[in-house]
């Protein structure tokens, strides 16, 4: 670049170049990628995959997209026997970007259903649009705890309060007369996670070791806390029998690292996100011995999980999957069943899962789908799919079988106590026991 | 009353505040000179820190060689980064808002590239093995690396002060801060000084990233966090004032640690309240730095 060229023309040219570059970046970020390119419009189904592809939740979005695609691969690129085109879009930070992306998917691409939603914000933002257009969202991530009418919202994830609630009774028994120091980040997700633990823990007669008996909140603005030493030295002094916390991502890494560096020797219990996926990979030995509660662990011993972990590690250089992969994977299983169900017709009896149909969809086993392709029975629309979602029954998930709760449309599922331990070369959350089953 | 009496939760926390403050100073010193001398409010300053932190993560091998290599890399990356920014804003001279926009655009594009190249997950950077553990201070443990960082930070402060306030080049820099017109009229090449300060500030920020990575590790969003803190330090300390930046950085460091420990209930508002107080007092007494 020659700095002398500051004439109006070169400046204009530069502005145009910047504009074009920005446009290209935007377009490449939004462009869809298709799995099946058949153009037979009567056959093919379009699914909109809306996940964070930019911003602070990108890591979650990447995992969700990978999990959904992995399941689709396993299902032979078909859902309910129909070939599927997946159109991806960015939900950004969950507000304007999410709304624009969803509008484009629904109005322009005419998708049958949306899959995704990294954060509760996105679900909240999209909800009016779902009702208005009659397109269901299979939510795979954060989910607001209060949705008045969840008709078009079916989440394969969890409610934020459940994680803490699942371990409250266990920890109450474990500490006996001891007190628990509770600390978490001061934003809505953090308050839900921590509150989910504190309320049932107190109800069971537990007491907090924090000053004033209230949880300690670490600032989230103007920037998330990364300096935990002021809190850690206090925890060390408090004589607490255990610490319960929730952090995710970079904060989780810093919290655990400093917990070790400052020599806090109080047993550490946490919501499973503290040691999930990338956080655990970054922490390794520093996380050893942390107990967490979550609705999944890679070490769960069931056939669906063994198959899932094997497929994922084979496709990802031996890396292990996490909860976000599982929820997106399950979303594909849910859609597979629901689409078959909708095609079978609204008057069909309640779901009767064909045992072999989820591993290989051959014309012989998916009789309902081939019948529908001939136009004999049910019509496939957003409405019929939404109705069919209530009839999908039990989902054979890697986290153990679950089904949608009738009230909130979130999974009724088991929560597990896990301990960070070494398994060969990698660090895993080893399943210790089942804590409880929650969901509604 | 020996060492044991001195070691309590508050002194440990205050020590952390010093380490944190020195880190903030290393980052923000570059920015305050860039704003004061070149007049560029660079929104890409946090990006440079993040580049350094990723550099440290990529080259860390648990030994001194990795750290040395990362520091050498920081000089190169910082120089190129600073020169690149200087080239990007040169056509926009005397249009400060456009410069802010241009550097903001650079920061956005860089953030996108970082998460493409290094992934969106947080990374943990371990210091060289010799500095990795913790030492016992009375009943407490303290990470060795932070003690080391305090030592290096103090050296950096002394070096920077000598450079800006005692050296010949520093005198030129101060002249351009004080009165760019007069400096130019007396034959100083102000354009060159501006570019030089952008390059120097870039090298400082990337170096801070390499050294700070074990304290504030690389992950998406860290660039914004660092930018926010650097801007606070620059504004409170007075643009272009190294002395002011040092005081402000140490102050912010103490607020984020000792302040939080003393008044935990107000942790979220403490920084904002202290900023307000500092700005009000400075307005009345016209202490370090000149008004923007």
Boltz contact constraints between the chains, C-beta under 6 A:
constraints:
  - contact:
      token1: [A, 1]
      token2: [B, 87]
      max_distance: 6.0
  - contact:
      token1: [A, 3]
      token2: [B, 90]
      max_distance: 6.0
  - contact:
      token1: [A, 6]
      token2: [B, 91]
      max_distance: 6.0
  - contact:
      token1: [A, 11]
      token2: [B, 91]
      max_distance: 6.0
  - contact:
      token1: [A, 56]
      token2: [B, 221]
      max_distance: 6.0
  - contact:
      token1: [A, 58]
      token2: [B, 115]
      max_distance: 6.0
  - contact:
      token1: [A, 58]
      token2: [B, 120]
      max_distance: 6.0
  - contact:
      token1: [A, 59]
      token2: [B, 120]
      max_distance: 6.0
  - contact:
      token1: [A, 59]
      token2: [B, 121]
      max_distance: 6.0
  - contact:
      token1: [A, 219]
      token2: [B, 267]
      max_distance: 6.0
  - contact:
      token1: [A, 219]
      token2: [B, 268]
      max_distance: 6.0
  - contact:
      token1: [A, 222]
      token2: [B, 228]
      max_distance: 6.0
  - contact:
      token1: [A, 223]
      token2: [B, 225]
      max_distance: 6.0
  - contact:
      token1: [A, 223]
      token2: [B, 228]
      max_distance: 6.0
  - contact:
      token1: [A, 226]
      token2: [B, 216]
      max_distance: 6.0
  - contact:
      token1: [A, 227]
      token2: [B, 20]
      max_distance: 6.0
  - contact:
      token1: [A, 227]
      token2: [B, 256]
      max_distance: 6.0
  - contact:
      token1: [A, 227]
      token2: [B, 257]
      max_distance: 6.0
  - contact:
      token1: [A, 229]
      token2: [B, 13]
      max_distance: 6.0
  - contact:
      token1: [A, 229]
      token2: [B, 16]
      max_distance: 6.0
  - contact:
      token1: [A, 230]
      token2: [B, 13]
      max_distance: 6.0
  - contact:
      token1: [A, 230]
      token2: [B, 257]
      max_distance: 6.0
  - contact:
      token1: [A, 230]
      token2: [B, 260]
      max_distance: 6.0
  - contact:
      token1: [A, 230]
      token2: [B, 261]
      max_distance: 6.0
  - contact:
      token1: [A, 233]
      token2: [B, 9]
      max_distance: 6.0
  - contact:
      token1: [A, 233]
      token2: [B, 12]
      max_distance: 6.0
  - contact:
      token1: [A, 233]
      token2: [B, 13]
      max_distance: 6.0
  - contact:
      token1: [A, 237]
      token2: [B, 9]
      max_distance: 6.0
  - contact:
      token1: [A, 249]
      token2: [B, 122]
      max_distance: 6.0
  - contact:
      token1: [A, 250]
      token2: [B, 122]
      max_distance: 6.0
  - contact:
      token1: [A, 250]
      token2: [B, 219]
      max_distance: 6.0
  - contact:
      token1: [A, 253]
      token2: [B, 122]
      max_distance: 6.0
  - contact:
      token1: [A, 253]
      token2: [B, 124]
      max_distance: 6.0
  - contact:
      token1: [A, 261]
      token2: [B, 134]
      max_distance: 6.0
  - contact:
      token1: [A, 261]
      token2: [B, 143]
      max_distance: 6.0
  - contact:
      token1: [A, 262]
      token2: [B, 141]
      max_distance: 6.0
  - contact:
      token1: [A, 263]
      token2: [B, 134]
      max_distance: 6.0
  - contact:
      token1: [A, 263]
      token2: [B, 141]
      max_distance: 6.0
  - contact:
      token1: [A, 278]
      token2: [B, 121]
      max_distance: 6.0
  - contact:
      token1: [A, 282]
      token2: [B, 122]
      max_distance: 6.0
  - contact:
      token1: [A, 282]
      token2: [B, 123]
      max_distance: 6.0
  - contact:
      token1: [A, 282]
      token2: [B, 124]
      max_distance: 6.0
